[in-house]
């Protein structure tokens, strides 16, 4: 079987590209660990369907 868990807290430094982000087209996003540059999560937003 498979087991999944959710984390509700964010620990560490959070950075953003700018003050706001308009998602008016598909995009890919990633959460990475800075010191090792390891991608922890990779996702894609394809819009509202």
VOKOL-985836 format. One record per residue: residue in three letters; residue number from 1; x, y, z of N, C-alpha, C in turn. Coordinates in nm, 4 decimals, decimal comma. Last residue first. Layout:
BEGIN
<node "ALA"; NUM; <X; Y; Z>; <X; Y; Z>; <X; Y; Z>> ...
# end
This chain:
BEGIN
<node "UNK"; 49; <-1,0323; 2,3904; -1,4867>; <-1,0955; 2,3086; -1,5914>; <-1,2391; 2,2806; -1,5586>> <node "UNK"; 48; <-0,7955; 2,6370; -1,4511>; <-0,9239; 2,5860; -1,4042>; <-0,9917; 2,5107; -1,5169>> <node "UNK"; 47; <-0,4504; 2,5367; -1,5035>; <-0,5653; 2,6242; -1,5120>; <-0,6906; 2,5583; -1,4575>> <node "UNK"; 46; <-0,2349; 2,3817; -1,4519>; <-0,2840; 2,3836; -1,5895>; <-0,4070; 2,4699; -1,6072>> <node "UNK"; 45; <0,0578; 2,3705; -1,2791>; <-0,0755; 2,4294; -1,2764>; <-0,1211; 2,4418; -1,4204>> <node "UNK"; 44; <0,2646; 2,1199; -1,1479>; <0,2238; 2,1966; -1,2659>; <0,0811; 2,2452; -1,2461>> <node "UNK"; 43; <0,5490; 2,0590; -0,9290>; <0,4092; 2,0528; -0,9693>; <0,3837; 2,1361; -1,0928>> <node "UNK"; 42; <0,7676; 1,9070; -0,7068>; <0,7539; 1,9677; -0,8387>; <0,6092; 1,9517; -0,8821>> <node "UNK"; 41; <0,9631; 1,9083; -0,4164>; <0,8300; 1,8943; -0,4742>; <0,8271; 1,9678; -0,6068>> <node "UNK"; 40; <1,2345; 1,9226; -0,3731>; <1,1543; 1,8427; -0,2815>; <1,0156; 1,8155; -0,3375>> <node "UNK"; 39; <1,5363; 1,9369; -0,5305>; <1,3945; 1,9627; -0,5513>; <1,3158; 1,8667; -0,4630>> <node "UNK"; 38; <1,8277; 2,0580; -0,3790>; <1,7455; 1,9404; -0,4066>; <1,5998; 1,9809; -0,4235>> <node "UNK"; 37; <2,0309; 2,2286; -0,3036>; <1,9643; 2,2529; -0,4314>; <1,8791; 2,1330; -0,4758>> <node "UNK"; 36; <2,1345; 2,2233; -0,0552>; <2,1740; 2,1132; -0,1444>; <2,1161; 2,1278; -0,2844>> <node "UNK"; 35; <2,0330; 2,4650; 0,0500>; <2,1744; 2,4306; 0,0700>; <2,2226; 2,3179; -0,0212>> <node "UNK"; 34; <1,7511; 2,4771; -0,0267>; <1,8511; 2,5702; -0,0784>; <1,9947; 2,5187; -0,0651>> <node "UNK"; 33; <1,5231; 2,2635; -0,1578>; <1,6054; 2,2835; -0,0389>; <1,7282; 2,3610; -0,0846>> <node "UNK"; 32; <1,2313; 2,3745; -0,3352>; <1,3642; 2,3143; -0,3288>; <1,4332; 2,3501; -0,1985>> <node "UNK"; 31; <0,9438; 2,3347; -0,5108>; <0,9929; 2,3658; -0,3768>; <1,1278; 2,2968; -0,3654>> <node "UNK"; 30; <0,8193; 2,4658; -0,8190>; <0,9028; 2,3713; -0,7449>; <0,9319; 2,4259; -0,6062>> <node "UNK"; 29; <0,5910; 2,4765; -1,0995>; <0,6475; 2,5310; -0,9768>; <0,7246; 2,4231; -0,9022>> <node "UNK"; 28; <0,4843; 2,5801; -1,4209>; <0,5440; 2,4748; -1,3386>; <0,6035; 2,5414; -1,2153>> <node "UNK"; 27; <0,1736; 2,6942; -1,5690>; <0,3109; 2,7125; -1,5239>; <0,3541; 2,5932; -1,4391>> <node "UNK"; 26; <-0,0767; 2,8314; -1,7925>; <-0,0133; 2,7182; -1,7226>; <0,1307; 2,7504; -1,6818>> <node "UNK"; 25; <-0,1966; 3,1648; -1,7116>; <-0,1562; 3,0624; -1,8082>; <-0,0909; 2,9477; -1,7312>> <node "UNK"; 24; <-0,2347; 3,3439; -1,5129>; <-0,3286; 3,3496; -1,6249>; <-0,2905; 3,2555; -1,7385>> <node "UNK"; 23; <-0,1689; 3,4139; -1,2237>; <-0,1645; 3,2819; -1,2888>; <-0,2676; 3,2790; -1,4011>> <node "UNK"; 22; <0,0273; 3,6655; -1,1120>; <-0,0994; 3,6422; -1,1809>; <-0,0875; 3,5126; -1,2596>> <node "UNK"; 21; <0,1652; 3,7511; -0,8096>; <0,1822; 3,6632; -0,9248>; <0,0450; 3,6376; -0,9848>> <node "UNK"; 20; <0,3342; 4,0145; -0,6293>; <0,2188; 3,9305; -0,6598>; <0,2454; 3,8531; -0,7878>> <node "UNK"; 19; <0,5924; 4,1088; -0,5802>; <0,4881; 4,1322; -0,4813>; <0,3653; 4,0452; -0,5040>> <node "UNK"; 18; <0,8125; 3,8454; -0,6982>; <0,7689; 3,9831; -0,6854>; <0,6627; 3,9957; -0,5781>> <node "UNK"; 17; <0,9160; 3,5928; -0,6461>; <0,9665; 3,6691; -0,7592>; <0,9312; 3,8161; -0,7445>> <node "UNK"; 16; <1,0004; 3,5049; -0,3064>; <0,9088; 3,5144; -0,4191>; <0,9703; 3,6026; -0,5267>> <node "UNK"; 15; <1,0973; 3,2795; -0,0444>; <1,1223; 3,3928; -0,1329>; <1,0216; 3,3912; -0,2461>> <node "UNK"; 14; <1,1348; 3,1788; 0,2814>; <1,0440; 3,1762; 0,1671>; <1,0731; 3,2997; 0,0836>> <node "UNK"; 13; <1,3317; 2,9850; 0,4932>; <1,3198; 3,1083; 0,4184>; <1,2275; 3,0888; 0,2984>> <node "UNK"; 12; <1,1624; 2,7800; 0,7397>; <1,2747; 2,8237; 0,6590>; <1,2445; 2,9525; 0,5858>> <node "UNK"; 11; <0,8711; 2,5885; 0,7261>; <0,9877; 2,6249; 0,8066>; <1,0997; 2,6666; 0,7126>> <node "UNK"; 10; <0,5310; 2,5788; 0,7379>; <0,6430; 2,6069; 0,6489>; <0,7579; 2,6562; 0,7356>> <node "UNK"; 9; <0,2887; 2,3337; 0,8228>; <0,3785; 2,4423; 0,8620>; <0,4898; 2,4566; 0,7595>> <node "UNK"; 8; <0,1452; 2,1111; 0,7538>; <0,0735; 2,2379; 0,7573>; <0,1609; 2,3553; 0,7986>> <node "UNK"; 7; <0,1779; 1,8339; 0,5491>; <0,2473; 1,9222; 0,6423>; <0,1784; 2,0570; 0,6371>> <node "UNK"; 6; <0,0377; 1,5098; 0,5190>; <0,0363; 1,6514; 0,4827>; <0,1076; 1,7313; 0,5909>> <node "UNK"; 5; <0,1172; 1,1882; 0,3826>; <0,1002; 1,2783; 0,4966>; <0,1033; 1,4212; 0,4466>> <node "UNK"; 4; <0,0512; 0,8509; 0,2796>; <0,0759; 0,9919; 0,2502>; <0,0529; 1,0736; 0,3764>> <node "UNK"; 3; <0,1309; 0,5300; 0,1632>; <0,1019; 0,6138; 0,2785>; <0,1383; 0,7571; 0,2436>> <node "UNK"; 2; <0,0187; 0,2353; -0,0036>; <0,0858; 0,3655; -0,0045>; <0,0434; 0,4439; 0,1180>> <node "UNK"; 1; <0,0824; -0,1186; 0,0000>; <0,0000; 0,0000; 0,0000>; <0,0864; 0,1242; 0,0000>> 
# end
